[in-house]
């Protein structure tokens, strides 16, 4: 299975997926930390997260997958939503919580 | 202005910004794990352009990343983006 297939499987198998550096408990980058905190603030306590620092192939592959050069990256129901700045703007407008509530069913 | 900041500003002229504000935060992040590894800078960009009219946030950020494509590989480690249209500014 190619790395792009692996990523596609991850983002479709879980309603909410965050690609980040480190883990929500031990984030290794401020932007990843913010992204995990925003999800928590939206009521997603245990998102499916992928630590790209543990997997160099995914770290590179995810940039190609979304045509997006930075990490973190949030996916909801298989769709790329954005990085940490977009997550923050959508959180502040209430749009993100709405999307997440719908995704969780 | 640092050479990288200057390069960023010049590349972004492609989007015909009506306002552009770039802060180099690199010093505040020097030494953390990611910064050590890549050596690139941290920047905070506010850019206002008519080109963002009718575009989603993802599309706006992609326009910025596209303009900076070669710099994103090495010279830029992190870039915070606020991309607005003139009426949002």
N, CA and C atoms of all chains as a GROMACS GRO file, in nm:
protein
  582
    1UNK      N    1   0.086  -0.120   0.000
    1UNK     CA    2   0.000   0.000   0.000
    1UNK      C    3   0.089   0.124   0.000
    2UNK      N    4   0.059   0.219  -0.087
    2UNK     CA    5   0.141   0.340  -0.092
    2UNK      C    6   0.109   0.429   0.028
    3UNK      N    7   0.196   0.524   0.053
    3UNK     CA    8   0.176   0.613   0.167
    3UNK      C    9   0.049   0.697   0.147
    4UNK      N   10   0.020   0.732   0.020
    4UNK     CA   11  -0.102   0.809  -0.008
    4UNK      C   12  -0.226   0.725   0.024
    5UNK      N   13  -0.218   0.594  -0.004
    5UNK     CA   14  -0.330   0.504   0.029
    5UNK      C   15  -0.346   0.493   0.181
    6UNK      N   16  -0.233   0.484   0.251
    6UNK     CA   17  -0.237   0.476   0.398
    6UNK      C   18  -0.306   0.599   0.455
    7UNK      N   19  -0.269   0.716   0.404
    7UNK     CA   20  -0.329   0.841   0.454
    7UNK      C   21  -0.478   0.844   0.421
    8UNK      N   22  -0.513   0.805   0.298
    8UNK     CA   23  -0.654   0.807   0.259
    8UNK      C   24  -0.735   0.716   0.350
    9UNK      N   25  -0.675   0.602   0.385
    9UNK     CA   26  -0.743   0.508   0.474
    9UNK      C   27  -0.761   0.570   0.614
   10UNK      N   28  -0.657   0.636   0.662
   10UNK     CA   29  -0.665   0.698   0.795
   10UNK      C   30  -0.775   0.803   0.800
   11UNK      N   31  -0.779   0.890   0.700
   11UNK     CA   32  -0.873   1.002   0.707
   11UNK      C   33  -1.018   0.959   0.680
   12UNK      N   34  -1.034   0.842   0.617
   12UNK     CA   35  -1.172   0.798   0.594
   12UNK      C   36  -1.220   0.703   0.705
   13UNK      N   37  -1.124   0.638   0.772
   13UNK     CA   38  -1.162   0.543   0.877
   13UNK      C   39  -1.206   0.614   1.005
   14UNK      N   40  -1.162   0.739   1.023
   14UNK     CA   41  -1.193   0.813   1.146
   14UNK      C   42  -1.260   0.946   1.110
   15UNK      N   43  -1.364   0.983   1.184
   15UNK     CA   44  -1.435   1.107   1.149
   15UNK      C   45  -1.349   1.233   1.166
   16UNK      N   46  -1.260   1.230   1.266
   16UNK     CA   47  -1.175   1.347   1.291
   16UNK      C   48  -1.030   1.301   1.303
   17UNK      N   49  -0.944   1.352   1.216
   17UNK     CA   50  -0.802   1.312   1.219
   17UNK      C   51  -0.716   1.438   1.221
   18UNK      N   52  -0.622   1.441   1.315
   18UNK     CA   53  -0.527   1.552   1.322
   18UNK      C   54  -0.386   1.499   1.301
   19UNK      N   55  -0.320   1.548   1.196
   19UNK     CA   56  -0.178   1.519   1.176
   19UNK      C   57  -0.102   1.628   1.247
   20UNK      N   58  -0.014   1.587   1.337
   20UNK     CA   59   0.054   1.686   1.421
   20UNK      C   60   0.195   1.641   1.454
   21UNK      N   61   0.270   1.732   1.517
   21UNK     CA   62   0.403   1.697   1.567
   21UNK      C   63   0.388   1.668   1.716
   22UNK      N   64   0.419   1.546   1.755
   22UNK     CA   65   0.399   1.504   1.892
   22UNK      C   66   0.256   1.453   1.911
   23UNK      N   67   0.211   1.452   2.036
   23UNK     CA   68   0.077   1.404   2.069
   23UNK      C   69   0.002   1.517   2.140
   24UNK      N   70  -0.131   1.505   2.154
   24UNK     CA   71  -0.203   1.610   2.228
   24UNK      C   72  -0.147   1.629   2.370
   25UNK      N   73  -0.103   1.518   2.431
   25UNK     CA   74  -0.045   1.527   2.567
   25UNK      C   75   0.095   1.590   2.563
   26UNK      N   76   0.173   1.553   2.459
   26UNK     CA   77   0.309   1.604   2.449
   26UNK      C   78   0.335   1.662   2.310
   27UNK      N   79   0.271   1.775   2.279
   27UNK     CA   80   0.294   1.835   2.146
   27UNK      C   81   0.438   1.884   2.134
   28UNK      N   82   0.494   1.871   2.013
   28UNK     CA   83   0.633   1.910   1.991
   28UNK      C   84   0.644   2.040   1.913
   29UNK      N   85   0.533   2.111   1.899
   29UNK     CA   86   0.533   2.235   1.822
   29UNK      C   87   0.413   2.316   1.868
   30UNK      N   88   0.431   2.446   1.879
   30UNK     CA   89   0.324   2.532   1.931
   30UNK      C   90   0.196   2.528   1.847
   31UNK      N   91   0.214   2.516   1.715
   31UNK     CA   92   0.096   2.517   1.627
   31UNK      C   93   0.018   2.387   1.642
   32UNK      N   94   0.091   2.276   1.658
   32UNK     CA   95   0.025   2.148   1.683
   32UNK      C   96  -0.046   2.150   1.818
   33UNK      N   97   0.018   2.212   1.916
   33UNK     CA   98  -0.044   2.222   2.050
   33UNK      C   99  -0.174   2.300   2.040
   34UNK      N  100  -0.173   2.412   1.967
   34UNK     CA  101  -0.294   2.493   1.951
   34UNK      C  102  -0.405   2.414   1.884
   35UNK      N  103  -0.368   2.339   1.780
   35UNK     CA  104  -0.467   2.262   1.705
   35UNK      C  105  -0.534   2.160   1.796
   36UNK      N  106  -0.455   2.090   1.875
   36UNK     CA  107  -0.510   1.988   1.966
   36UNK      C  108  -0.600   2.054   2.071
   37UNK      N  109  -0.559   2.172   2.119
   37UNK     CA  110  -0.639   2.242   2.220
   37UNK      C  111  -0.772   2.288   2.163
   38UNK      N  112  -0.770   2.333   2.039
   38UNK     CA  113  -0.895   2.378   1.974
   38UNK      C  114  -0.992   2.262   1.963
   39UNK      N  115  -0.942   2.145   1.923
   39UNK     CA  116  -1.029   2.027   1.913
   39UNK      C  117  -1.090   1.996   2.049
   40UNK      N  118  -1.008   2.004   2.153
   40UNK     CA  119  -1.056   1.976   2.288
   40UNK      C  120  -1.164   2.076   2.327
   41UNK      N  121  -1.140   2.202   2.294
   41UNK     CA  122  -1.237   2.308   2.327
   41UNK      C  123  -1.369   2.286   2.252
   42UNK      N  124  -1.364   2.215   2.140
   42UNK     CA  125  -1.485   2.184   2.063
   42UNK      C  126  -1.548   2.054   2.110
   43UNK      N  127  -1.495   1.995   2.216
   43UNK     CA  128  -1.555   1.874   2.271
   43UNK      C  129  -1.500   1.744   2.214
   44UNK      N  130  -1.394   1.753   2.132
   44UNK     CA  131  -1.331   1.631   2.081
   44UNK      C  132  -1.215   1.596   2.174
   45UNK      N  133  -1.244   1.512   2.272
   45UNK     CA  134  -1.145   1.482   2.375
   45UNK      C  135  -1.036   1.387   2.326
   46UNK      N  136  -1.078   1.290   2.244
   46UNK     CA  137  -0.979   1.193   2.198
   46UNK      C  138  -0.982   1.183   2.046
   47UNK      N  139  -0.928   1.285   1.977
   47UNK     CA  140  -0.923   1.277   1.831
   47UNK      C  141  -0.823   1.169   1.790
   48UNK      N  142  -0.841   1.114   1.671
   48UNK     CA  143  -0.740   1.024   1.616
   48UNK      C  144  -0.628   1.114   1.566
   49UNK      N  145  -0.511   1.102   1.628
   49UNK     CA  146  -0.400   1.187   1.586
   49UNK      C  147  -0.286   1.102   1.531
   50UNK      N  148  -0.212   1.160   1.439
   50UNK     CA  149  -0.096   1.094   1.381
   50UNK      C  150   0.024   1.184   1.408
   51UNK      N  151   0.124   1.127   1.478
   51UNK     CA  152   0.246   1.203   1.506
   51UNK      C  153   0.341   1.188   1.388
   52UNK      N  154   0.354   1.295   1.309
   52UNK     CA  155   0.436   1.285   1.188
   52UNK      C  156   0.585   1.272   1.220
   53UNK      N  157   0.622   1.311   1.341
   53UNK     CA  158   0.764   1.298   1.378
   53UNK      C  159   0.803   1.151   1.392
   54UNK      N  160   0.702   1.065   1.416
   54UNK     CA  161   0.729   0.921   1.428
   54UNK      C  162   0.732   0.854   1.291
   55UNK      N  163   0.691   0.926   1.188
   55UNK     CA  164   0.680   0.863   1.057
   55UNK      C  165   0.715   0.962   0.945
   56UNK      N  166   0.843   0.963   0.904
   56UNK     CA  167   0.889   1.059   0.803
   56UNK      C  168   0.813   1.047   0.671
   57UNK      N  169   0.769   0.925   0.636
   57UNK     CA  170   0.697   0.907   0.509
   57UNK      C  171   0.562   0.978   0.512
   58UNK      N  172   0.495   0.967   0.626
   58UNK     CA  173   0.366   1.037   0.639
   58UNK      C  174   0.390   1.187   0.647
   59UNK      N  175   0.496   1.226   0.715
   59UNK     CA  176   0.527   1.368   0.727
   59UNK      C  177   0.539   1.434   0.590
   60UNK      N  178   0.606   1.366   0.497
   60UNK     CA  179   0.618   1.420   0.362
   60UNK      C  180   0.489   1.395   0.282
   61UNK      N  181   0.436   1.274   0.298
   61UNK     CA  182   0.320   1.233   0.219
   61UNK      C  183   0.196   1.318   0.244
   62UNK      N  184   0.179   1.362   0.368
   62UNK     CA  185   0.058   1.438   0.402
   62UNK      C  186   0.061   1.576   0.335
   63UNK      N  187   0.181   1.628   0.312
   63UNK     CA  188   0.192   1.757   0.245
   63UNK      C  189   0.146   1.745   0.099
   64UNK      N  190   0.178   1.632   0.039
   64UNK     CA  191   0.136   1.608  -0.099
   64UNK      C  192  -0.012   1.573  -0.105
   65UNK      N  193  -0.059   1.498  -0.005
   65UNK     CA  194  -0.198   1.453  -0.003
   65UNK      C  195  -0.295   1.571  -0.011
   66UNK      N  196  -0.268   1.673   0.070
   66UNK     CA  197  -0.359   1.788   0.075
   66UNK      C  198  -0.309   1.904  -0.010
   67UNK      N  199  -0.193   1.888  -0.073
   67UNK     CA  200  -0.129   2.001  -0.140
   67UNK      C  201  -0.122   2.119  -0.043
   68UNK      N  202  -0.067   2.090   0.074
   68UNK     CA  203  -0.060   2.187   0.183
   68UNK      C  204   0.076   2.169   0.251
   69UNK      N  205   0.159   2.273   0.258
   69UNK     CA  206   0.300   2.250   0.295
   69UNK      C  207   0.330   2.243   0.444
   70UNK      N  208   0.228   2.262   0.528
   70UNK     CA  209   0.259   2.271   0.670
   70UNK      C  210   0.178   2.172   0.754
   71UNK      N  211   0.225   2.151   0.876
   71UNK     CA  212   0.161   2.065   0.974
   71UNK      C  213   0.143   2.151   1.099
   72UNK      N  214   0.032   2.145   1.170
   72UNK     CA  215  -0.075   2.044   1.167
   72UNK      C  216  -0.172   2.056   1.048
   73UNK      N  217  -0.244   1.946   1.026
   73UNK     CA  218  -0.352   1.942   0.928
   73UNK      C  219  -0.471   1.868   0.989
   74UNK      N  220  -0.588   1.928   0.974
   74UNK     CA  221  -0.710   1.867   1.026
   74UNK      C  222  -0.797   1.813   0.912
   75UNK      N  223  -0.847   1.690   0.934
   75UNK     CA  224  -0.940   1.629   0.838
   75UNK      C  225  -1.068   1.594   0.912
   76UNK      N  226  -1.181   1.628   0.853
   76UNK     CA  227  -1.310   1.588   0.908
   76UNK      C  228  -1.383   1.510   0.799
   77UNK      N  229  -1.422   1.388   0.832
   77UNK     CA  230  -1.489   1.298   0.737
   77UNK      C  231  -1.413   1.289   0.605
   78UNK      N  232  -1.284   1.276   0.616
   78UNK     CA  233  -1.202   1.256   0.497
   78UNK      C  234  -1.167   1.383   0.420
   79UNK      N  235  -1.226   1.496   0.461
   79UNK     CA  236  -1.201   1.622   0.390
   79UNK      C  237  -1.098   1.706   0.465
   80UNK      N  238  -1.002   1.760   0.390
   80UNK     CA  239  -0.906   1.852   0.450
   80UNK      C  240  -0.975   1.982   0.490
   81UNK      N  241  -0.957   2.020   0.616
   81UNK     CA  242  -1.023   2.141   0.667
   81UNK      C  243  -0.927   2.260   0.670
   82UNK      N  244  -0.805   2.236   0.716
   82UNK     CA  245  -0.709   2.346   0.721
   82UNK      C  246  -0.599   2.320   0.821
   83UNK      N  247  -0.513   2.421   0.836
   83UNK     CA  248  -0.406   2.417   0.935
   83UNK      C  249  -0.448   2.493   1.060
   84UNK      N  250  -0.352   2.527   1.144
   84UNK     CA  251  -0.389   2.582   1.276
   84UNK      C  252  -0.452   2.722   1.267
   85UNK      N  253  -0.409   2.805   1.173
   85UNK     CA  254  -0.470   2.939   1.161
   85UNK      C  255  -0.616   2.929   1.120
   86UNK      N  256  -0.644   2.841   1.023
   86UNK     CA  257  -0.781   2.824   0.975
   86UNK      C  258  -0.866   2.762   1.084
   87UNK      N  259  -0.809   2.665   1.156
   87UNK     CA  260  -0.882   2.605   1.269
   87UNK      C  261  -0.921   2.713   1.371
   88UNK      N  262  -0.828   2.803   1.399
   88UNK     CA  263  -0.856   2.908   1.497
   88UNK      C  264  -0.968   3.000   1.449
   89UNK      N  265  -0.959   3.042   1.323
   89UNK     CA  266  -1.064   3.131   1.269
   89UNK      C  267  -1.200   3.063   1.269
   90UNK      N  268  -1.200   2.934   1.231
   90UNK     CA  269  -1.327   2.861   1.226
   90UNK      C  270  -1.379   2.830   1.366
   91UNK      N  271  -1.288   2.816   1.460
   91UNK     CA  272  -1.328   2.796   1.600
   91UNK      C  273  -1.394   2.923   1.653
   92UNK      N  274  -1.330   3.036   1.625
   92UNK     CA  275  -1.383   3.163   1.676
   92UNK      C  276  -1.519   3.197   1.615
   93UNK      N  277  -1.542   3.155   1.491
   93UNK     CA  278  -1.671   3.184   1.428
   93UNK      C  279  -1.778   3.081   1.466
   94UNK      N  280  -1.735   2.972   1.532
   94UNK     CA  281  -1.830   2.867   1.571
   94UNK      C  282  -1.850   2.760   1.465
   95UNK      N  283  -1.793   2.787   1.346
   95UNK     CA  284  -1.811   2.696   1.233
   95UNK      C  285  -1.747   2.559   1.259
   96UNK      N  286  -1.632   2.561   1.326
   96UNK     CA  287  -1.560   2.435   1.348
   96UNK      C  288  -1.637   2.342   1.440
   97UNK      N  289  -1.690   2.399   1.549
   97UNK     CA  290  -1.764   2.315   1.644
   97UNK      C  291  -1.885   2.252   1.575
   98UNK      N  292  -1.949   2.333   1.491
   98UNK     CA  293  -2.065   2.284   1.416
   98UNK      C  294  -2.027   2.165   1.327
   99UNK      N  295  -1.916   2.180   1.254
   99UNK     CA  296  -1.869   2.072   1.167
   99UNK      C  297  -1.834   1.947   1.246
  100UNK      N  298  -1.768   1.969   1.361
  100UNK     CA  299  -1.725   1.856   1.443
  100UNK      C  300  -1.845   1.786   1.504
  101UNK      N  301  -1.944   1.864   1.549
  101UNK     CA  302  -2.065   1.805   1.608
  101UNK      C  303  -2.137   1.718   1.504
  102UNK      N  304  -2.144   1.768   1.382
  102UNK     CA  305  -2.208   1.692   1.274
  102UNK      C  306  -2.130   1.564   1.245
  103UNK      N  307  -1.998   1.577   1.241
  103UNK     CA  308  -1.913   1.462   1.208
  103UNK      C  309  -1.923   1.351   1.312
  104UNK      N  310  -1.935   1.394   1.438
  104UNK     CA  311  -1.942   1.295   1.547
  104UNK      C  312  -2.077   1.225   1.548
  105UNK      N  313  -2.174   1.286   1.478
  105UNK     CA  314  -2.308   1.228   1.472
  105UNK      C  315  -2.382   1.255   1.599
  106UNK      N  316   1.543   4.456   0.790
  106UNK     CA  317   1.467   4.337   0.752
  106UNK      C  318   1.561   4.223   0.716
  107UNK      N  319   1.524   4.103   0.759
  107UNK     CA  320   1.608   3.987   0.728
  107UNK      C  321   1.594   3.952   0.580
  108UNK      N  322   1.695   3.885   0.524
  108UNK     CA  323   1.686   3.848   0.381
  108UNK      C  324   1.563   3.764   0.351
  109UNK      N  325   1.528   3.671   0.439
  109UNK     CA  326   1.412   3.587   0.412
  109UNK      C  327   1.283   3.669   0.412
  110UNK      N  328   1.269   3.760   0.508
  110UNK     CA  329   1.150   3.846   0.514
  110UNK      C  330   1.138   3.928   0.385
  111UNK      N  331   1.252   3.976   0.338
  111UNK     CA  332   1.253   4.055   0.216
  111UNK      C  333   1.208   3.970   0.096
  112UNK      N  334   1.258   3.846   0.091
  112UNK     CA  335   1.217   3.754  -0.016
  112UNK      C  336   1.067   3.726  -0.012
  113UNK      N  337   1.016   3.703   0.109
  113UNK     CA  338   0.873   3.674   0.125
  113UNK      C  339   0.791   3.790   0.069
  114UNK      N  340   0.828   3.911   0.108
  114UNK     CA  341   0.752   4.029   0.062
  114UNK      C  342   0.756   4.041  -0.089
  115UNK      N  343   0.873   4.015  -0.146
  115UNK     CA  344   0.884   4.030  -0.291
  115UNK      C  345   0.799   3.925  -0.364
  116UNK      N  346   0.801   3.801  -0.313
  116UNK     CA  347   0.721   3.695  -0.377
  116UNK      C  348   0.572   3.727  -0.368
  117UNK      N  349   0.531   3.789  -0.257
  117UNK     CA  350   0.388   3.813  -0.236
  117UNK      C  351   0.334   3.928  -0.320
  118UNK      N  352   0.425   4.001  -0.383
  118UNK     CA  353   0.379   4.108  -0.474
  118UNK      C  354   0.295   4.048  -0.587
  119UNK      N  355   0.316   3.919  -0.613
  119UNK     CA  356   0.237   3.850  -0.716
  119UNK      C  357   0.087   3.855  -0.686
  120UNK      N  358   0.052   3.870  -0.558
  120UNK     CA  359  -0.091   3.873  -0.519
  120UNK      C  360  -0.144   4.017  -0.514
  121UNK      N  361  -0.064   4.113  -0.554
  121UNK     CA  362  -0.100   4.254  -0.554
  121UNK      C  363  -0.165   4.299  -0.424
  122UNK      N  364  -0.094   4.282  -0.313
  122UNK     CA  365  -0.155   4.320  -0.184
  122UNK      C  366  -0.176   4.470  -0.172
  123UNK      N  367  -0.290   4.507  -0.111
  123UNK     CA  368  -0.312   4.649  -0.081
  123UNK      C  369  -0.252   4.681   0.056
  124UNK      N  370  -0.230   4.579   0.138
  124UNK     CA  371  -0.158   4.595   0.264
  124UNK      C  372  -0.086   4.465   0.294
  125UNK      N  373   0.033   4.477   0.351
  125UNK     CA  374   0.111   4.358   0.383
  125UNK      C  375   0.194   4.387   0.507
  126UNK      N  376   0.175   4.302   0.608
  126UNK     CA  377   0.250   4.321   0.732
  126UNK      C  378   0.314   4.188   0.768
  127UNK      N  379   0.445   4.188   0.783
  127UNK     CA  380   0.517   4.064   0.809
  127UNK      C  381   0.603   4.080   0.935
  128UNK      N  382   0.581   3.991   1.031
  128UNK     CA  383   0.660   3.995   1.154
  128UNK      C  384   0.748   3.871   1.156
  129UNK      N  385   0.877   3.892   1.180
  129UNK     CA  386   0.970   3.780   1.192
  129UNK      C  387   0.979   3.739   1.338
  130UNK      N  388   0.918   3.624   1.369
  130UNK     CA  389   0.916   3.574   1.508
  130UNK      C  390   1.029   3.474   1.534
  131UNK      N  391   1.121   3.463   1.441
  131UNK     CA  392   1.221   3.355   1.451
  131UNK      C  393   1.294   3.352   1.585
  132UNK      N  394   1.329   3.470   1.636
  132UNK     CA  395   1.406   3.475   1.760
  132UNK      C  396   1.331   3.410   1.875
  133UNK      N  397   1.198   3.426   1.875
  133UNK     CA  398   1.118   3.372   1.985
  133UNK      C  399   1.115   3.220   1.982
  134UNK      N  400   1.146   3.161   1.867
  134UNK     CA  401   1.136   3.015   1.854
  134UNK      C  402   1.273   2.949   1.842
  135UNK      N  403   1.379   3.028   1.841
  135UNK     CA  404   1.512   2.971   1.821
  135UNK      C  405   1.537   2.862   1.925
  136UNK      N  406   1.582   2.748   1.878
  136UNK     CA  407   1.622   2.643   1.973
  136UNK      C  408   1.517   2.538   2.000
  137UNK      N  409   1.388   2.562   1.963
  137UNK     CA  410   1.294   2.452   1.988
  137UNK      C  411   1.317   2.343   1.882
  138UNK      N  412   1.268   2.224   1.913
  138UNK     CA  413   1.307   2.106   1.836
  138UNK      C  414   1.291   2.126   1.685
  139UNK      N  415   1.174   2.170   1.642
  139UNK     CA  416   1.149   2.184   1.499
  139UNK      C  417   1.239   2.288   1.434
  140UNK      N  418   1.262   2.398   1.503
  140UNK     CA  419   1.342   2.506   1.446
  140UNK      C  420   1.487   2.462   1.429
  141UNK      N  421   1.537   2.388   1.525
  141UNK     CA  422   1.675   2.339   1.517
  141UNK      C  423   1.693   2.250   1.396
  142UNK      N  424   1.592   2.166   1.378
  142UNK     CA  425   1.603   2.064   1.275
  142UNK      C  426   1.601   2.126   1.134
  143UNK      N  427   1.516   2.225   1.110
  143UNK     CA  428   1.504   2.276   0.975
  143UNK      C  429   1.580   2.407   0.956
  144UNK      N  430   1.598   2.481   1.062
  144UNK     CA  431   1.673   2.605   1.053
  144UNK      C  432   1.595   2.720   0.991
  145UNK      N  433   1.472   2.695   0.946
  145UNK     CA  434   1.394   2.801   0.884
  145UNK      C  435   1.336   2.897   0.986
  146UNK      N  436   1.284   3.009   0.937
  146UNK     CA  437   1.231   3.112   1.025
  146UNK      C  438   1.083   3.095   1.053
  147UNK      N  439   1.038   3.165   1.158
  147UNK     CA  440   0.896   3.173   1.192
  147UNK      C  441   0.846   3.312   1.155
  148UNK      N  442   0.737   3.318   1.082
  148UNK     CA  443   0.685   3.447   1.040
  148UNK      C  444   0.535   3.456   1.063
  149UNK      N  445   0.489   3.578   1.085
  149UNK     CA  446   0.346   3.604   1.098
  149UNK      C  447   0.309   3.705   0.989
  150UNK      N  448   0.221   3.663   0.902
  150UNK     CA  449   0.187   3.745   0.786
  150UNK      C  450   0.042   3.791   0.791
  151UNK      N  451   0.023   3.920   0.769
  151UNK     CA  452  -0.111   3.972   0.744
  151UNK      C  453  -0.110   4.029   0.604
  152UNK      N  454  -0.197   3.977   0.520
  152UNK     CA  455  -0.197   4.022   0.381
  152UNK      C  456  -0.340   4.054   0.338
  153UNK      N  457  -0.354   4.169   0.272
  153UNK     CA  458  -0.485   4.214   0.226
  153UNK      C  459  -0.479   4.226   0.074
  154UNK      N  460  -0.571   4.160   0.008
  154UNK     CA  461  -0.568   4.164  -0.138
  154UNK      C  462  -0.707   4.140  -0.196
  155UNK      N  463  -0.734   4.207  -0.307
  155UNK     CA  464  -0.859   4.184  -0.381
  155UNK      C  465  -0.864   4.042  -0.437
  156UNK      N  466  -0.745   3.984  -0.454
  156UNK     CA  467  -0.738   3.850  -0.513
  156UNK      C  468  -0.805   3.744  -0.424
  157UNK      N  469  -0.827   3.777  -0.295
  157UNK     CA  470  -0.890   3.680  -0.203
  157UNK      C  471  -1.043   3.684  -0.209
  158UNK      N  472  -1.096   3.780  -0.284
  158UNK     CA  473  -1.241   3.796  -0.295
  158UNK      C  474  -1.307   3.666  -0.340
  159UNK      N  475  -1.407   3.621  -0.265
  159UNK     CA  476  -1.482   3.502  -0.304
  159UNK      C  477  -1.408   3.370  -0.284
  160UNK      N  478  -1.291   3.376  -0.218
  160UNK     CA  479  -1.211   3.254  -0.196
  160UNK      C  480  -1.227   3.205  -0.051
  161UNK      N  481  -1.227   3.073  -0.034
  161UNK     CA  482  -1.230   3.017   0.102
  161UNK      C  483  -1.095   3.042   0.169
  162UNK      N  484  -1.093   3.020   0.302
  162UNK     CA  485  -0.966   3.038   0.376
  162UNK      C  486  -0.860   2.943   0.321
  163UNK      N  487  -0.900   2.817   0.295
  163UNK     CA  488  -0.803   2.721   0.244
  163UNK      C  489  -0.746   2.770   0.110
  164UNK      N  490  -0.834   2.820   0.024
  164UNK     CA  491  -0.788   2.868  -0.107
  164UNK      C  492  -0.694   2.989  -0.091
  165UNK      N  493  -0.728   3.078   0.002
  165UNK     CA  494  -0.642   3.196   0.024
  165UNK      C  495  -0.503   3.155   0.073
  166UNK      N  496  -0.501   3.062   0.170
  166UNK     CA  497  -0.372   3.018   0.223
  166UNK      C  498  -0.291   2.948   0.113
  167UNK      N  499  -0.361   2.870   0.030
  167UNK     CA  500  -0.290   2.801  -0.079
  167UNK      C  501  -0.228   2.902  -0.175
  168UNK      N  502  -0.297   3.014  -0.199
  168UNK     CA  503  -0.242   3.117  -0.288
  168UNK      C  504  -0.112   3.172  -0.231
  169UNK      N  505  -0.113   3.192  -0.098
  169UNK     CA  506   0.008   3.242  -0.033
  169UNK      C  507   0.119   3.138  -0.042
  170UNK      N  508   0.085   3.012  -0.010
  170UNK     CA  509   0.186   2.905  -0.015
  170UNK      C  510   0.242   2.889  -0.156
  171UNK      N  511   0.155   2.902  -0.255
  171UNK     CA  512   0.200   2.887  -0.393
  171UNK      C  513   0.300   2.998  -0.428
  172UNK      N  514   0.269   3.119  -0.387
  172UNK     CA  515   0.359   3.231  -0.416
  172UNK      C  516   0.496   3.211  -0.348
  173UNK      N  517   0.493   3.139  -0.236
  173UNK     CA  518   0.616   3.121  -0.157
  173UNK      C  519   0.675   2.982  -0.172
  174UNK      N  520   0.626   2.906  -0.272
  174UNK     CA  521   0.656   2.763  -0.280
  174UNK      C  522   0.801   2.725  -0.251
  175UNK      N  523   0.895   2.787  -0.320
  175UNK     CA  524   1.035   2.746  -0.302
  175UNK      C  525   1.086   2.780  -0.162
  176UNK      N  526   1.033   2.888  -0.103
  176UNK     CA  527   1.079   2.928   0.031
  176UNK      C  528   1.025   2.835   0.140
  177UNK      N  529   0.908   2.775   0.114
  177UNK     CA  530   0.847   2.688   0.215
  177UNK      C  531   0.932   2.564   0.244
  178UNK      N  532   1.017   2.525   0.148
  178UNK     CA  533   1.097   2.404   0.165
  178UNK      C  534   1.204   2.421   0.273
  179UNK      N  535   1.272   2.536   0.271
  179UNK     CA  536   1.388   2.551   0.359
  179UNK      C  537   1.382   2.677   0.446
  180UNK      N  538   1.356   2.790   0.384
  180UNK     CA  539   1.374   2.917   0.454
  180UNK      C  540   1.263   2.948   0.552
  181UNK      N  541   1.145   2.891   0.527
  181UNK     CA  542   1.032   2.917   0.617
  181UNK      C  543   1.000   2.789   0.692
  182UNK      N  544   1.010   2.795   0.823
  182UNK     CA  545   0.972   2.678   0.903
  182UNK      C  546   0.826   2.687   0.942
  183UNK      N  547   0.781   2.806   0.975
  183UNK     CA  548   0.642   2.824   1.016
  183UNK      C  549   0.592   2.960   0.969
  184UNK      N  550   0.469   2.961   0.921
  184UNK     CA  551   0.412   3.084   0.869
  184UNK      C  552   0.267   3.094   0.916
  185UNK      N  553   0.240   3.192   1.002
  185UNK     CA  554   0.101   3.218   1.040
  185UNK      C  555   0.044   3.314   0.938
  186UNK      N  556  -0.076   3.284   0.890
  186UNK     CA  557  -0.133   3.364   0.781
  186UNK      C  558  -0.268   3.422   0.820
  187UNK      N  559  -0.283   3.551   0.802
  187UNK     CA  560  -0.415   3.615   0.804
  187UNK      C  561  -0.434   3.676   0.667
  188UNK      N  562  -0.523   3.617   0.589
  188UNK     CA  563  -0.543   3.663   0.452
  188UNK      C  564  -0.683   3.723   0.440
  189UNK      N  565  -0.687   3.852   0.411
  189UNK     CA  566  -0.816   3.924   0.411
  189UNK      C  567  -0.838   3.998   0.279
  190UNK      N  568  -0.966   4.025   0.255
  190UNK     CA  569  -0.999   4.114   0.144
  190UNK      C  570  -1.002   4.257   0.199
  191UNK      N  571  -0.992   4.358   0.113
  191UNK     CA  572  -0.988   4.497   0.162
  191UNK      C  573  -1.107   4.531   0.254
  192UNK      N  574  -1.227   4.477   0.225
  192UNK     CA  575  -1.342   4.512   0.309
  192UNK      C  576  -1.340   4.440   0.445
  193UNK      N  577  -1.255   4.339   0.460
  193UNK     CA  578  -1.242   4.271   0.590
  193UNK      C  579  -1.135   4.335   0.676
  194UNK      N  580  -1.053   4.417   0.615
  194UNK     CA  581  -0.936   4.473   0.684
  194UNK      C  582  -0.976   4.590   0.772
   0.00000   0.00000   0.00000
